[in-house]
């Protein structure tokens, strides 16, 4: 397939890594050459509805996740978002969620394992098909809303997501809340994962994002947001709402267009961290790799 100069050519898909043994969960973490990835979400509208400011921060990020039509997005918006990603030379992510246009994917929805798997494959496949016409290829997958929150504490849901991604393409990187649940899901499915930290959301003492309903869930001032960004970049930690300092193991920072003064914040973020690196879906190797037959299958009994 056609590729842009910003994307590397993959080898045969058969060269992808088989599932990683359960005793080496930390090996599922992706390695980044320098700095951190900075990701954002785009195409989060539907029909006549648009999300203002998305294009304003694209010059300052290294990857962008396109809404795939479940929680938001439609074919025309997806195509427009892909053109922007190609223009700026960004890594391409699939932004997946529960089928919930009315609730923007934030409502509590529960699907069976088969339903969730099929929905994930459907969304990634839709974006991948459109991306091919632009000479692009998906690098990463980032869940949204309630699905993202579930992945923070529910290993069953996280594993279903990871295994669906592995079934589609083991080269893809799963983005999710930084923590052991994400690492274990990636290890079970045999794919790489990238822990994510937020610069404008508050955390509790366990390193979990405060829910949107919490009065202190969102950092509102540019000063507070950039202070948290500096703490994350320099020390890989955040100060929780109760004052506790929490270490976070992450590879990507999330920034979105709905922040007040989003462009100004994004610009200053790049000044703080000029050497940002996009995630890569290149193959990976582990010491003591076993034969593929020795690894667990991708059956959805989780």
KAJOMO-V273705 format. One line per field, one symbol per residue. ss: DSSP state (H for helix, E for strand, L for the rest). A space follows every 10 residues. Layout:
# KAJOMO-V273705
ss->???
This chain:
# KAJOMO-V273705
ss->LLLLLLLLLL LLHHHLLLLL LLLLHHHHEL LLLLLLEEEE EELLLELLEL LLLHHHHHHH LLEEEEELLL LLLLHHHHHH HHHHHHHHLL EEEEEELLLL LLLLLLLLLL LLHHHHHHHH HHHHHHHHHH HHHLLLLEEE EEELHHHHHH HLLLHHHHHH HHHHHHHHLL LLEEEEELLH HHHHHHHHHL LEEEEEEELL ELELLLLLEL LLLLLLLELL LHHHHHHHHH HHHHHLEEEL LLLLEEELLL LEEELLLLLL LHHHHHHHHH HHLLLLLLLL LLLLLLLLLL LHHHLLLLLL LL
